[in-house]
């Protein structure tokens, strides 16, 4: 089904974006990323809020991935 493939793609993209957001947050907190203005990297979020938001994106992506795997197994039967 095309929706299962699309769901897998969306879950993967959300997982990757969540990981990038967490990396940016940790980079700003630790000083590894020394941007003149962290707003360019994190938007209107603080570094801690960016890390929390990234974790939520990863959790949502995992849940969405599980749902697509359930859909794939039902489709095979």
N, CA, C and O of each residue as an XYZ file, in Angstrom:
308
protein
N       0.836     -1.183      0.000
C       0.000      0.000      0.000
C       0.881      1.247      0.000
O       1.926      1.273      0.650
N       0.472      2.241     -0.704
C       1.286      3.460     -0.750
C       1.318      4.199      0.584
O       2.291      4.894      0.878
N       0.273      4.058      1.395
C       0.248      4.762      2.675
C       1.269      4.189      3.652
O       1.824      4.918      4.473
N       1.512      2.904      3.565
C       2.511      2.283      4.429
C       3.901      2.793      4.070
O       4.696      3.105      4.957
N       4.192      2.878      2.796
C       5.493      3.400      2.364
C       5.645      4.865      2.734
O       6.709      5.292      3.183
N       4.586      5.629      2.547
C       4.628      7.051      2.905
C       4.810      7.219      4.413
O       5.562      8.091      4.850
N       4.136      6.403      5.203
C       4.284      6.456      6.650
C       5.697      6.114      7.089
O       6.225      6.729      8.015
N       6.314      5.140      6.433
C       7.693      4.777      6.745
C       8.640      5.926      6.408
O       9.572      6.211      7.160
N       8.402      6.572      5.294
C       9.221      7.713      4.887
C       9.076      8.873      5.872
O      10.068      9.498      6.247
N       7.863      9.156      6.284
C       7.621     10.236      7.241
C       8.262      9.913      8.585
O       8.857     10.790      9.210
N       8.149      8.678      9.034
C       8.765      8.284     10.308
C      10.283      8.416     10.243
O      10.909      8.875     11.199
N      10.862      8.025      9.145
C      12.314      8.153      8.983
C      12.769      9.597      8.955
O      13.777      9.951      9.568
N      12.023     10.435      8.241
C      12.377     11.853      8.173
C      12.239     12.528      9.533
O      13.084     13.337      9.914
N      11.184     12.200     10.259
C      10.994     12.778     11.591
C      12.103     12.330     12.538
O      12.571     13.115     13.362
N      12.521     11.081     12.424
C      13.606     10.579     13.273
C      14.902     11.321     12.987
O      15.606     11.725     13.913
N      15.219     11.500     11.723
C      16.449     12.195     11.345
C      16.402     13.656     11.789
O      17.384     14.169     12.326
N      15.276     14.329     11.574
C      15.164     15.725     11.985
C      15.246     15.880     13.502
O      15.816     16.852     13.998
N      14.681     14.932     14.233
C      14.790     14.965     15.691
C      16.233     14.800     16.147
O      16.679     15.489     17.065
N      16.957     13.900     15.516
C      18.372     13.702     15.857
C      19.197     14.948     15.556
O      20.072     15.317     16.340
N      18.925     15.596     14.429
C      19.642     16.826     14.082
C      19.335     17.927     15.084
O      20.230     18.671     15.484
N      18.079     18.035     15.490
C      17.704     19.058     16.449
C      18.376     18.817     17.803
O      18.818     19.768     18.446
N      18.457     17.585     18.233
C      19.147     17.260     19.480
C      20.634     17.581     19.362
O      21.226     18.135     20.289
N      21.232     17.239     18.240
C      22.653     17.526     18.040
C      22.925     19.027     18.071
O      23.915     19.470     18.654
N      22.048     19.809     17.443
C      22.210     21.269     17.468
C      22.079     21.805     18.887
O      22.850     22.670     19.304
N      21.104     21.292     19.625
C      20.913     21.732     21.003
C      22.112     21.421     21.868
O      22.575     22.276     22.623
N      22.626     20.189     21.766
C      23.802     19.828     22.550
C      25.033     20.610     22.095
O      25.888     20.961     22.907
N      25.116     20.876     20.810
C      26.247     21.651     20.301
C      26.264     23.065     20.847
O      27.327     23.592     21.175
N      25.104     23.681     20.946
C      25.027     25.036     21.491
C      25.290     25.022     22.990
O      25.977     25.906     23.501
N      24.751     24.025     23.708
C      24.938     23.954     25.163
C      26.412     23.754     25.518
O      26.936     24.418     26.412
N      27.077     22.839     24.816
C      28.464     22.538     25.146
C      29.450     23.545     24.584
O      30.612     23.564     24.988
N      29.008     24.370     23.668
C      29.899     25.349     23.064
C      30.634     24.823     21.850
O      31.489     25.517     21.298
N      30.321     23.616     21.425
C      30.963     23.059     20.237
C      30.560     23.823     18.987
O      31.333     23.932     18.035
N      29.357     24.343     18.998
C      28.888     25.208     17.910
C      28.893     26.619     18.447
O      28.111     26.957     19.336
N      29.760     27.430     17.918
C      29.866     28.802     18.421
C      29.318     29.764     17.366
O      30.068     30.504     16.729
N      28.029     29.736     17.201
C      27.388     30.648     16.264
C      27.256     32.015     16.931
O      27.099     32.116     18.148
N      27.321     33.044     16.127
C      27.176     34.398     16.668
C      25.792     34.576     17.269
O      25.624     35.273     18.270
N      24.809     33.945     16.655
C      23.441     34.063     17.137
C      22.799     32.679     17.108
O      22.482     32.181     16.028
N      22.597     32.041     18.270
C      22.001     30.693     18.278
C      20.585     30.657     17.730
O      20.081     29.583     17.402
N      19.934     31.809     17.623
C      18.579     31.851     17.062
C      18.588     31.362     15.619
O      17.594     30.811     15.147
N      19.697     31.556     14.917
C      19.788     31.070     13.536
C      19.751     29.548     13.473
O      19.285     28.980     12.486
N      20.240     28.883     14.520
C      20.261     27.423     14.538
C      19.023     26.819     15.172
O      18.505     25.807     14.700
N      18.545     27.445     16.252
C      17.487     26.846     17.053
C      16.139     27.526     16.899
O      15.152     27.057     17.466
N      16.068     28.584     16.171
C      14.809     29.306     16.051
C      14.507     30.048     17.342
O      15.411     30.625     17.947
N      13.281     30.044     17.765
C      12.892     30.772     18.969
C      13.048     29.931     20.232
O      12.662     30.374     21.314
N      13.605     28.727     20.116
C      13.751     27.827     21.261
C      15.093     28.047     21.951
O      16.076     28.445     21.327
N      15.107     27.781     23.235
C      16.390     27.704     23.925
C      17.008     26.348     23.604
O      16.351     25.487     23.019
N      18.249     26.159     23.978
C      18.921     24.889     23.682
C      18.229     23.731     24.396
O      18.084     22.645     23.834
N      17.809     23.965     25.622
C      17.136     22.905     26.376
C      15.790     22.551     25.751
O      15.425     21.378     25.682
N      15.059     23.555     25.301
C      13.779     23.302     24.646
C      13.984     22.575     23.318
O      13.163     21.739     22.939
N      15.062     22.882     22.611
C      15.356     22.206     21.349
C      15.651     20.727     21.585
O      15.231     19.872     20.806
N      16.376     20.432     22.663
C      16.668     19.031     22.986
C      15.377     18.298     23.334
O      15.150     17.182     22.867
N      14.531     18.920     24.150
C      13.253     18.292     24.511
C      12.377     18.072     23.276
O      11.764     17.014     23.129
N      12.318     19.054     22.400
C      11.514     18.939     21.189
C      12.060     17.837     20.276
O      11.291     17.096     19.664
N      13.368     17.735     20.190
C      13.976     16.677     19.386
C      13.659     15.298     19.923
O      13.399     14.369     19.158
N      13.681     15.161     21.259
C      13.326     13.872     21.863
C      11.869     13.514     21.587
O      11.552     12.354     21.323
N      10.995     14.496     21.646
C       9.580     14.242     21.343
C       9.403     13.823     19.886
O       8.594     12.945     19.585
N      10.150     14.442     18.988
C      10.072     14.057     17.573
C      10.543     12.626     17.376
O       9.953     11.877     16.598
N      11.596     12.247     18.071
C      12.099     10.877     17.943
C      11.085      9.883     18.491
O      10.844      8.845     17.875
N      10.493     10.183     19.632
C       9.477      9.284     20.200
C       8.267      9.162     19.274
O       7.736      8.067     19.090
N       7.834     10.270     18.696
C       6.707     10.226     17.763
C       7.071      9.429     16.512
O       6.244      8.683     15.987
N       8.304      9.585     16.037
C       8.743      8.845     14.853
C       8.783      7.349     15.123
O       8.405      6.552     14.264
N       9.236      6.963     16.309
C       9.266      5.539     16.655
C       7.844      4.992     16.728
O       7.572      3.903     16.222
N       6.942      5.736     17.350
C       5.544      5.281     17.434
C       4.930      5.171     16.045
O       4.226      4.204     15.753
N       5.191      6.149     15.193
C       4.665      6.114     13.829
C       5.278      4.956     13.048
O       4.598      4.327     12.237
N       6.551      4.673     13.285
C       7.198      3.537     12.633
C       6.596      2.211     13.057
O       6.433      1.308     12.237
N       6.264      2.090     14.335
C       5.620      0.870     14.821
C       4.258      0.698     14.158
O       3.886     -0.407     13.761
N       3.524      1.788     14.042
C       2.206      1.712     13.393
C       2.341      1.280     11.935
O       1.541      0.478     11.455
N       3.340      1.799     11.227
C       3.514      1.394      9.830
C       3.951     -0.065      9.725
O       3.587     -0.749      8.769
N       4.728     -0.549     10.696
C       5.099     -1.960     10.681
C       3.882     -2.850     10.927
O       3.757     -3.916     10.324
N       2.996     -2.419     11.802
C       1.749     -3.156     12.021
C       0.932     -3.181     10.729
O       0.368     -4.209     10.355
N       0.879     -2.031     10.056
C       0.146     -1.951      8.797
C       0.758     -2.898      7.757
O       0.042     -3.567      7.012
N       2.080     -2.940      7.724
C       2.755     -3.818      6.759
C       2.473     -5.276      7.059
O       2.273     -6.062      6.133
N       2.451     -5.662      8.336
C       2.193     -7.066      8.666
C       0.753     -7.453      8.402
O       0.486     -8.593      8.022
N      -0.183     -6.536      8.593
C      -1.590     -6.811      8.280
C      -1.781     -6.921      6.787
O      -2.594     -7.716      6.316
N      -1.026     -6.119      6.030
C      -1.138     -6.137      4.570
C      -0.674     -7.481      4.008
O      -1.221     -7.938      3.004
N       0.311     -8.120      4.619
C       0.850     -9.390      4.118
C      -0.111    -10.549      4.308
O      -0.061    -11.519      3.551
N      -0.977    -10.472      5.293
C      -1.875    -11.589      5.584
C      -3.006    -11.684      4.642
O      -3.842    -12.579      4.769
